[in-house]
Amino acid sequence: MAMDAAVIEKLIREGIPEAVVRIEDLRGDGDHYAAYVESPAFAGKSRVQQHQMVYAALQGKMGGELHALALTTAAPKTA
């Protein structure tokens, strides 16, 4: 069963409330997505830690309903 981009975005926003989230369906098949997630919660965290936070927000759906997610994370740039 495929997962809708809006559901992915909602889960990430609920798990990381201040996040800016952009989801792209790479193949139009509902199985392969790219996600860009930017959040102040990522400040001072390694890329691995940032990705773990996103995967935690997805509540175990990676590998199940969500087959492939190309993930880009960032902390907001400070002026």
Buried (B, 14 or more C-beta within 10 A) or exposed (E): EEBEBEBBBBBBBEBBEEBBBEBEBEEEEBBBBBBBBBBEBBEEBEEEEBBEBBBEBBEEBBEEBBBEBEBBBBBEEEE
